[in-house]
Structure formats: structure tokens, C-alpha cells
């Protein structure tokens, strides 16, 4: 049995943070019923570059966080639709949403109503900025949360912060799954559900805490440094013989430094006492990167990687995600699971990002649902 077998989840989430939370629950055995409406589907369905008559079934990001779920279309702003949702809640273990704080009470589904319907239901709420306070009614997405939390303050180049591309969403998802596990344990002891609040900004603030610690301890205000960081020298992204084939290199230890010297035949570096320590190398970072860039520019990407990796230097090809496949390592690890989707056909999906000897490797039980795919099964079943 999977850890969440027997758990029924009413999933009112949309976009990324909420759906990835319920995707994890589904992979680990929960029966997740995703509720959308024809008038307002999950907005992530439209995050796709593919033009066709049913584009809402082709979004790669929607596909990525919705395998294994069942889908019904109900209008929460309609009396009959809300009544059916309430009937589903009466038999559920978990109700989860990631709207701003005002939305669910606006539908008449506040915490008191859900408790009245089902005292054992755990109500997981994932607003961007929390259920109270002066910002409670602000809508928030990854871009705004990453700016507000300070995550974007240290990413990018000196003249412009860079959006981190949604890292706070899966961070929020992981925190929500953990918090739900604690609430389920509490319910096991007391028989009662509770409201679990995971404001998206707070896990992001926890990850951004390095900036606060650095300033509190040393008075240093961290900022944007491009591809550099204080713990590595040299570090950067370098063009190979073909400019669009780049190599990332990051040297953090003395052993890696000696390996780099061997790889690029820089015996003078190895003998230079001023470069024998990390502090010395960091002080001459520009010079090191300039010479390293010159060497990599004379190499093919695979040739450079073979030399660097062969000497124990942390290095990797920098690739567009569209070029991820084929990948011998991921194939060996059986990371991708192929499922037959009703619209897109046979499609590869990333597997659950952990392996358990007691469970199957492929934990997706079905492809992502089409809009309203399970209406008859759930509403008449």
C-alpha cells in the first residue's frame, strides 16, 4: 500500500503550487478529484506554445503536475454546482485550494462551512500572502512572491534582477505536503480535522534567509553576481567552439582546482602560491575565468566536458530543456514514465523524484485528466 492510499482529496487548486501538492498526494496513493469549471478552467491549461483547436489539453506544465487525478467541472458560483461540491466534501479527507484568501468564503465555503459539512476534513489553504494581515486580499504568483521575498534580489546580473522562474511554487508544495502529514497525524489522535495554512511567501522567505543571516552576522548585503557565488572560483558559463553549446564549470575545493590545472594544462596556476587557496582564487576570479573561457572556446563541448570531468572538475553541458532527451543517465534511472493521454497520445512524464524499494518506480497511475473527463464517473458513480 502507498502511504496515502484511501485518502480522498478534493482539489480546488490551480496553476503550479497547489496542483503539484496534490500531484504528490496522488502519486503516493490518494484519490484526488480535481474540480474546475468550463467557465474558469485551471489557468495552467493555457500555458502552452502549441496552437490547435483544443490547446487547453496540451499544456506541458499542466501535464507535469496533474497525472493520476480525476477531473470534474462544477461551477462554485452556482447553487447546484456548489451543492455537488459540498457533497464531495462530506466524503473527503482533505480539501485544498490556493486562491487568495477572499475567494473560498466568497463561494460560501469558508472554514466554518467545511467543518460543518465534515468535521474530519483537513482544509489546506495556500494563499500567496496569508489568510490575514493587510496583504491578505492580494493575488500573488511566483513572480511577485519571488520579488517580495528577496529571492530575486540575488539572481541575475548587477543591473537587473531576474525572475527565478517559479521556484517558490514547488517549495510551497513540499511544505504543504509536510504540513498535511502533520495534520493527518493529529487527526489520527483526535478524530478532528483542522485548517492548515501555507502562505506561499513564507517558504520563499525561509529560503531567502541567507541574505538576512549574512547581513546580521557580517554586515554584508548580498546582491546579484551573474553566474558567480562566493564559494566557488572559478565559476561560470562558457562558450565552446560552437557558441550555442556552453559548458558550466564550478570549482569549490583545492582538489578540484588541481584537477582544473591538469585539465587545461595550466601548470603555472598550480605553482602560483597566490592561487593555492580559495580566497586567493576568488580575488583573481576575473583573470581565471578569462583564461578558462579562452581554453573552452577552442574545444568542442563534449571534448571539454570529457577533459574536465576526467580530472574531477564539476562541469556540465548547459542545455535547453527541450534537448533533455535522449539522456543515458535518466534512461538508466527510468526517470520518465510513458502514459497514453486521450488527446496527446503517448507522452513522457517525469516520475516521482524519489525511489522507494517498497513501491513501484512508476507512481503515476493515469495521465493528466482532460477537462471534465470524470464527470459521469464521479457525479453519477
HUNORUR-V413409 format. One record per residue. N is the residue number from 1. RES is the residue in one letter. SS is DSSP state (2 for helix, 1 for strand, 0 for the rest). OMEGA is omega as a letter, one per 30 degrees, with the letter a starting at -180 (* if undefined). D_CENTER is the distance of its C-alpha to the mean C-alpha in whole Angstrom. Layout:
n->N res->RES ss->SS omega->OMEGA d_center->D_CENTER
n->N res->RES ss->SS omega->OMEGA d_center->D_CENTER
This chain:
n->1 res->X ss->0 omega->l d_center->26
n->2 res->X ss->0 omega->a d_center->22
n->3 res->X ss->0 omega->a d_center->22
n->4 res->X ss->0 omega->l d_center->21
n->5 res->X ss->0 omega->l d_center->24
n->6 res->X ss->0 omega->a d_center->26
n->7 res->X ss->0 omega->l d_center->23
n->8 res->X ss->1 omega->a d_center->23
n->9 res->X ss->1 omega->l d_center->21
n->10 res->X ss->1 omega->a d_center->21
n->11 res->X ss->1 omega->l d_center->18
n->12 res->X ss->0 omega->a d_center->19
n->13 res->X ss->0 omega->l d_center->15
n->14 res->X ss->0 omega->a d_center->14
n->15 res->X ss->0 omega->a d_center->12
n->16 res->X ss->0 omega->a d_center->8
n->17 res->X ss->2 omega->l d_center->8
n->18 res->X ss->2 omega->l d_center->11
n->19 res->X ss->2 omega->l d_center->11
n->20 res->X ss->2 omega->l d_center->8
n->21 res->X ss->2 omega->a d_center->10
n->22 res->X ss->2 omega->l d_center->13
n->23 res->X ss->2 omega->l d_center->12
n->24 res->X ss->2 omega->l d_center->12
n->25 res->X ss->2 omega->l d_center->15
n->26 res->X ss->2 omega->l d_center->16
n->27 res->X ss->2 omega->a d_center->16
n->28 res->X ss->0 omega->l d_center->17
n->29 res->X ss->0 omega->a d_center->20
n->30 res->X ss->0 omega->l d_center->20
n->31 res->X ss->1 omega->a d_center->22
n->32 res->X ss->1 omega->l d_center->19
n->33 res->X ss->1 omega->a d_center->21
n->34 res->X ss->1 omega->a d_center->19
n->35 res->X ss->1 omega->l d_center->22
n->36 res->X ss->1 omega->l d_center->22
n->37 res->X ss->0 omega->l d_center->25
n->38 res->X ss->0 omega->a d_center->27
n->39 res->X ss->0 omega->a d_center->27
n->40 res->X ss->0 omega->l d_center->24
n->41 res->X ss->0 omega->l d_center->21
n->42 res->X ss->0 omega->a d_center->17
n->43 res->X ss->2 omega->a d_center->17
n->44 res->X ss->2 omega->l d_center->14
n->45 res->X ss->2 omega->a d_center->17
n->46 res->X ss->2 omega->l d_center->18
n->47 res->X ss->0 omega->a d_center->16
n->48 res->X ss->0 omega->l d_center->18
n->49 res->X ss->0 omega->a d_center->20
n->50 res->X ss->0 omega->a d_center->22
n->51 res->X ss->0 omega->l d_center->25
n->52 res->X ss->0 omega->a d_center->27
n->53 res->X ss->0 omega->l d_center->29
n->54 res->X ss->0 omega->a d_center->26
n->55 res->X ss->2 omega->a d_center->23
n->56 res->X ss->2 omega->l d_center->21
n->57 res->X ss->2 omega->a d_center->21
n->58 res->X ss->0 omega->a d_center->19
n->59 res->X ss->0 omega->a d_center->16
n->60 res->X ss->2 omega->a d_center->14
n->61 res->X ss->2 omega->l d_center->11
n->62 res->X ss->2 omega->l d_center->13
n->63 res->X ss->2 omega->a d_center->14
n->64 res->X ss->2 omega->a d_center->10
n->65 res->X ss->0 omega->a d_center->10
n->66 res->X ss->0 omega->l d_center->13
n->67 res->X ss->0 omega->l d_center->15
n->68 res->X ss->0 omega->a d_center->18
n->69 res->X ss->0 omega->l d_center->18
n->70 res->X ss->1 omega->a d_center->22
n->71 res->X ss->1 omega->l d_center->22
n->72 res->X ss->1 omega->l d_center->25
n->73 res->X ss->1 omega->a d_center->26
n->74 res->X ss->0 omega->l d_center->28
n->75 res->X ss->0 omega->l d_center->29
n->76 res->X ss->0 omega->l d_center->28
n->77 res->X ss->0 omega->l d_center->30
n->78 res->X ss->0 omega->a d_center->33
n->79 res->X ss->2 omega->a d_center->35
n->80 res->X ss->2 omega->l d_center->35
n->81 res->X ss->2 omega->l d_center->32
n->82 res->X ss->2 omega->l d_center->31
n->83 res->X ss->2 omega->l d_center->33
n->84 res->X ss->2 omega->l d_center->32
n->85 res->X ss->2 omega->a d_center->28
n->86 res->X ss->2 omega->l d_center->30
n->87 res->X ss->2 omega->l d_center->32
n->88 res->X ss->2 omega->a d_center->29
n->89 res->X ss->2 omega->a d_center->28
n->90 res->X ss->2 omega->a d_center->31
n->91 res->X ss->0 omega->a d_center->30
n->92 res->X ss->0 omega->l d_center->26
n->93 res->X ss->0 omega->a d_center->25
n->94 res->X ss->1 omega->l d_center->22
n->95 res->X ss->1 omega->a d_center->21
n->96 res->X ss->1 omega->l d_center->18
n->97 res->X ss->1 omega->l d_center->17
n->98 res->X ss->0 omega->l d_center->15
n->99 res->X ss->0 omega->l d_center->18
n->100 res->X ss->0 omega->a d_center->20
n->101 res->X ss->2 omega->a d_center->22
n->102 res->X ss->2 omega->a d_center->25
n->103 res->X ss->2 omega->a d_center->24
n->104 res->X ss->2 omega->l d_center->25
n->105 res->X ss->2 omega->l d_center->28
n->106 res->X ss->2 omega->l d_center->29
n->107 res->X ss->0 omega->a d_center->29
n->108 res->X ss->0 omega->a d_center->31
n->109 res->X ss->0 omega->l d_center->28
n->110 res->X ss->0 omega->a d_center->28
n->111 res->X ss->2 omega->a d_center->28
n->112 res->X ss->2 omega->l d_center->31
n->113 res->X ss->2 omega->l d_center->32
n->114 res->X ss->2 omega->l d_center->29
n->115 res->X ss->2 omega->l d_center->31
n->116 res->X ss->2 omega->l d_center->34
n->117 res->X ss->2 omega->a d_center->33
n->118 res->X ss->0 omega->a d_center->31
n->119 res->X ss->0 omega->l d_center->32
n->120 res->X ss->0 omega->a d_center->29
n->121 res->X ss->0 omega->l d_center->26
n->122 res->X ss->1 omega->a d_center->23
n->123 res->X ss->1 omega->a d_center->22
n->124 res->X ss->1 omega->a d_center->18
n->125 res->X ss->1 omega->a d_center->18
n->126 res->X ss->0 omega->l d_center->15
n->127 res->X ss->0 omega->a d_center->17
n->128 res->X ss->0 omega->a d_center->15
n->129 res->X ss->0 omega->l d_center->18
n->130 res->X ss->0 omega->a d_center->20
n->131 res->X ss->0 omega->l d_center->23
n->132 res->X ss->0 omega->a d_center->26
n->133 res->X ss->0 omega->a d_center->27
n->134 res->X ss->0 omega->a d_center->28
n->135 res->X ss->0 omega->a d_center->24
n->136 res->X ss->0 omega->a d_center->24
n->137 res->X ss->0 omega->l d_center->24
n->138 res->X ss->0 omega->l d_center->22
n->139 res->X ss->0 omega->a d_center->19
n->140 res->X ss->0 omega->l d_center->16
n->141 res->X ss->0 omega->a d_center->13
n->142 res->X ss->2 omega->a d_center->10
n->143 res->X ss->2 omega->a d_center->13
n->144 res->X ss->2 omega->a d_center->16
n->145 res->X ss->2 omega->a d_center->14
n->146 res->X ss->2 omega->l d_center->13
n->147 res->X ss->2 omega->a d_center->17
n->148 res->X ss->2 omega->a d_center->18
n->149 res->X ss->2 omega->a d_center->16
n->150 res->X ss->0 omega->l d_center->18
n->151 res->X ss->2 omega->a d_center->14
n->152 res->X ss->2 omega->a d_center->16
n->153 res->X ss->2 omega->a d_center->19
n->154 res->X ss->2 omega->l d_center->19
n->155 res->X ss->0 omega->a d_center->17
n->156 res->X ss->1 omega->a d_center->19
n->157 res->X ss->1 omega->a d_center->23
n->158 res->X ss->0 omega->a d_center->26
n->159 res->X ss->0 omega->a d_center->27
n->160 res->X ss->1 omega->l d_center->23
n->161 res->X ss->1 omega->a d_center->20
n->162 res->X ss->0 omega->l d_center->17
n->163 res->X ss->0 omega->a d_center->14
n->164 res->X ss->0 omega->l d_center->11
n->165 res->X ss->0 omega->l d_center->9
n->166 res->X ss->0 omega->a d_center->7
n->167 res->X ss->2 omega->a d_center->5
n->168 res->X ss->2 omega->l d_center->7
n->169 res->X ss->2 omega->l d_center->6
n->170 res->X ss->2 omega->l d_center->3
n->171 res->X ss->2 omega->l d_center->6
n->172 res->X ss->2 omega->l d_center->8
n->173 res->X ss->2 omega->a d_center->8
n->174 res->X ss->2 omega->l d_center->9
n->175 res->X ss->2 omega->a d_center->12
n->176 res->X ss->2 omega->l d_center->13
n->177 res->X ss->2 omega->l d_center->13
n->178 res->X ss->2 omega->a d_center->15
n->179 res->X ss->2 omega->l d_center->17
n->180 res->X ss->2 omega->l d_center->18
n->181 res->X ss->2 omega->l d_center->19
n->182 res->X ss->2 omega->l d_center->21
n->183 res->X ss->2 omega->l d_center->23
n->184 res->X ss->2 omega->l d_center->24
n->185 res->X ss->2 omega->l d_center->25
n->186 res->X ss->2 omega->l d_center->27
n->187 res->X ss->2 omega->l d_center->28
n->188 res->X ss->2 omega->a d_center->30
n->189 res->X ss->2 omega->a d_center->32
n->190 res->X ss->2 omega->a d_center->33
n->191 res->X ss->0 omega->a d_center->32
n->192 res->X ss->0 omega->l d_center->31
n->193 res->X ss->0 omega->l d_center->27
n->194 res->X ss->0 omega->l d_center->26
n->195 res->X ss->1 omega->l d_center->24
n->196 res->X ss->1 omega->a d_center->20
n->197 res->X ss->1 omega->l d_center->19
n->198 res->X ss->0 omega->l d_center->15
n->199 res->X ss->0 omega->a d_center->16
n->200 res->X ss->2 omega->a d_center->12
n->201 res->X ss->2 omega->a d_center->14
n->202 res->X ss->2 omega->l d_center->15
n->203 res->X ss->2 omega->l d_center->12
n->204 res->X ss->2 omega->l d_center->12
n->205 res->X ss->2 omega->l d_center->16
n->206 res->X ss->2 omega->l d_center->16
n->207 res->X ss->2 omega->a d_center->13
n->208 res->X ss->0 omega->a d_center->16
n->209 res->X ss->2 omega->l d_center->19
n->210 res->X ss->2 omega->a d_center->20
n->211 res->X ss->2 omega->l d_center->22
n->212 res->X ss->2 omega->a d_center->23
n->213 res->X ss->2 omega->a d_center->25
n->214 res->X ss->2 omega->a d_center->26
n->215 res->X ss->2 omega->a d_center->28
n->216 res->X ss->2 omega->a d_center->29
n->217 res->X ss->2 omega->a d_center->30
n->218 res->X ss->2 omega->a d_center->31
n->219 res->X ss->0 omega->a d_center->32
n->220 res->X ss->0 omega->l d_center->29
n->221 res->X ss->0 omega->l d_center->27
n->222 res->X ss->0 omega->l d_center->24
n->223 res->X ss->0 omega->a d_center->23
n->224 res->X ss->0 omega->a d_center->22
n->225 res->X ss->0 omega->l d_center->23
n->226 res->X ss->0 omega->a d_center->22
n->227 res->X ss->0 omega->a d_center->21
n->228 res->X ss->0 omega->l d_center->23
n->229 res->X ss->0 omega->a d_center->22
n->230 res->X ss->0 omega->a d_center->25
n->231 res->X ss->0 omega->a d_center->25
n->232 res->X ss->0 omega->l d_center->25
n->233 res->X ss->0 omega->f d_center->28
n->234 res->X ss->0 omega->l d_center->28
n->235 res->X ss->1 omega->l d_center->25
n->236 res->X ss->1 omega->l d_center->24
n->237 res->X ss->1 omega->a d_center->23
n->238 res->X ss->1 omega->l d_center->27
n->239 res->X ss->1 omega->l d_center->28
n->240 res->X ss->0 omega->a d_center->30
n->241 res->X ss->0 omega->l d_center->33
n->242 res->X ss->0 omega->a d_center->31
n->243 res->X ss->0 omega->a d_center->29
n->244 res->X ss->0 omega->l d_center->27
n->245 res->X ss->0 omega->a d_center->26
n->246 res->X ss->1 omega->a d_center->25
n->247 res->X ss->1 omega->l d_center->24
n->248 res->X ss->1 omega->a d_center->22
n->249 res->X ss->1 omega->l d_center->24
n->250 res->X ss->1 omega->a d_center->24
n->251 res->X ss->0 omega->a d_center->27
n->252 res->X ss->0 omega->a d_center->26
n->253 res->X ss->0 omega->l d_center->29
n->254 res->X ss->2 omega->l d_center->33
n->255 res->X ss->2 omega->l d_center->33
n->256 res->X ss->2 omega->l d_center->30
n->257 res->X ss->2 omega->l d_center->32
n->258 res->X ss->2 omega->l d_center->36
n->259 res->X ss->2 omega->l d_center->34
n->260 res->X ss->2 omega->l d_center->33
n->261 res->X ss->2 omega->l d_center->37
n->262 res->X ss->2 omega->a d_center->38
n->263 res->X ss->2 omega->a d_center->35
n->264 res->X ss->0 omega->l d_center->36
n->265 res->X ss->0 omega->l d_center->40
n->266 res->X ss->0 omega->a d_center->40
n->267 res->X ss->2 omega->l d_center->42
n->268 res->X ss->2 omega->l d_center->43
n->269 res->X ss->2 omega->a d_center->40
n->270 res->X ss->2 omega->a d_center->40
n->271 res->X ss->2 omega->a d_center->44
n->272 res->X ss->0 omega->a d_center->43
n->273 res->X ss->2 omega->a d_center->43
n->274 res->X ss->2 omega->l d_center->41
n->275 res->X ss->2 omega->a d_center->38
n->276 res->X ss->0 omega->l d_center->38
n->277 res->X ss->0 omega->l d_center->36
n->278 res->X ss->2 omega->a d_center->32
n->279 res->X ss->2 omega->l d_center->34
n->280 res->X ss->2 omega->l d_center->36
n->281 res->X ss->2 omega->l d_center->34
n->282 res->X ss->2 omega->l d_center->32
n->283 res->X ss->2 omega->a d_center->35
n->284 res->X ss->0 omega->a d_center->35
n->285 res->X ss->2 omega->a d_center->32
n->286 res->X ss->2 omega->a d_center->33
n->287 res->X ss->2 omega->a d_center->36
n->288 res->X ss->2 omega->a d_center->34
n->289 res->X ss->2 omega->a d_center->31
n->290 res->X ss->2 omega->a d_center->34
n->291 res->X ss->2 omega->l d_center->36
n->292 res->X ss->2 omega->l d_center->33
n->293 res->X ss->2 omega->l d_center->32
n->294 res->X ss->2 omega->l d_center->35
n->295 res->X ss->2 omega->a d_center->35
n->296 res->X ss->2 omega->a d_center->32
n->297 res->X ss->2 omega->l d_center->33
n->298 res->X ss->0 omega->a d_center->36
n->299 res->X ss->0 omega->l d_center->34
n->300 res->X ss->0 omega->a d_center->32
n->301 res->X ss->2 omega->a d_center->29
n->302 res->X ss->2 omega->l d_center->29
n->303 res->X ss->2 omega->l d_center->32
n->304 res->X ss->2 omega->l d_center->31
n->305 res->X ss->2 omega->l d_center->28
n->306 res->X ss->2 omega->l d_center->31
n->307 res->X ss->2 omega->a d_center->33
n->308 res->X ss->2 omega->a d_center->30
n->309 res->X ss->2 omega->l d_center->28
n->310 res->X ss->2 omega->l d_center->32
n->311 res->X ss->0 omega->l d_center->33
n->312 res->X ss->0 omega->l d_center->30
n->313 res->X ss->0 omega->l d_center->28
n->314 res->X ss->0 omega->a d_center->24
n->315 res->X ss->1 omega->a d_center->23
n->316 res->X ss->1 omega->l d_center->21
n->317 res->X ss->1 omega->l d_center->22
n->318 res->X ss->1 omega->a d_center->19
n->319 res->X ss->0 omega->l d_center->19
n->320 res->X ss->0 omega->a d_center->17
n->321 res->X ss->2 omega->l d_center->15
n->322 res->X ss->2 omega->a d_center->17
n->323 res->X ss->2 omega->a d_center->20
n->324 res->X ss->0 omega->a d_center->17
n->325 res->X ss->0 omega->g d_center->20
n->326 res->X ss->0 omega->a d_center->22
n->327 res->X ss->0 omega->a d_center->21
n->328 res->X ss->2 omega->a d_center->23
n->329 res->X ss->2 omega->a d_center->21
n->330 res->X ss->2 omega->l d_center->18
n->331 res->X ss->2 omega->l d_center->21
n->332 res->X ss->2 omega->a d_center->23
n->333 res->X ss->0 omega->a d_center->20
n->334 res->X ss->0 omega->a d_center->20
n->335 res->X ss->0 omega->a d_center->16
n->336 res->X ss->1 omega->l d_center->17
n->337 res->X ss->1 omega->a d_center->18
n->338 res->X ss->1 omega->l d_center->21
n->339 res->X ss->1 omega->l d_center->21
n->340 res->X ss->1 omega->a d_center->24
n->341 res->X ss->1 omega->a d_center->23
n->342 res->X ss->0 omega->a d_center->26
n->343 res->X ss->0 omega->a d_center->25
n->344 res->X ss->0 omega->a d_center->23
n->345 res->X ss->1 omega->a d_center->25
n->346 res->X ss->1 omega->a d_center->24
n->347 res->X ss->1 omega->l d_center->20
n->348 res->X ss->1 omega->l d_center->18
n->349 res->X ss->1 omega->l d_center->15
n->350 res->X ss->1 omega->l d_center->12
n->351 res->X ss->0 omega->l d_center->14
n->352 res->X ss->0 omega->a d_center->12
n->353 res->X ss->0 omega->l d_center->11
n->354 res->X ss->0 omega->a d_center->14
n->355 res->X ss->0 omega->l d_center->18
n->356 res->X ss->0 omega->l d_center->21
n->357 res->X ss->0 omega->a d_center->24
n->358 res->X ss->0 omega->a d_center->25
n->359 res->X ss->0 omega->l d_center->23
n->360 res->X ss->0 omega->l d_center->23
n->361 res->X ss->0 omega->a d_center->20
n->362 res->X ss->0 omega->a d_center->19
n->363 res->X ss->0 omega->l d_center->18
n->364 res->X ss->0 omega->a d_center->17
n->365 res->X ss->0 omega->l d_center->21
n->366 res->X ss->0 omega->l d_center->21
n->367 res->X ss->0 omega->l d_center->19
n->368 res->X ss->0 omega->a d_center->17
n->369 res->X ss->0 omega->l d_center->20
n->370 res->X ss->0 omega->a d_center->22
n->371 res->X ss->0 omega->l d_center->23
n->372 res->X ss->0 omega->a d_center->26
n->373 res->X ss->0 omega->a d_center->26
n->374 res->X ss->0 omega->l d_center->27
n->375 res->X ss->2 omega->a d_center->29
n->376 res->X ss->2 omega->a d_center->32
n->377 res->X ss->2 omega->a d_center->31
n->378 res->X ss->2 omega->a d_center->30
n->379 res->X ss->2 omega->l d_center->32
n->380 res->X ss->0 omega->a d_center->35
n->381 res->X ss->0 omega->* d_center->34
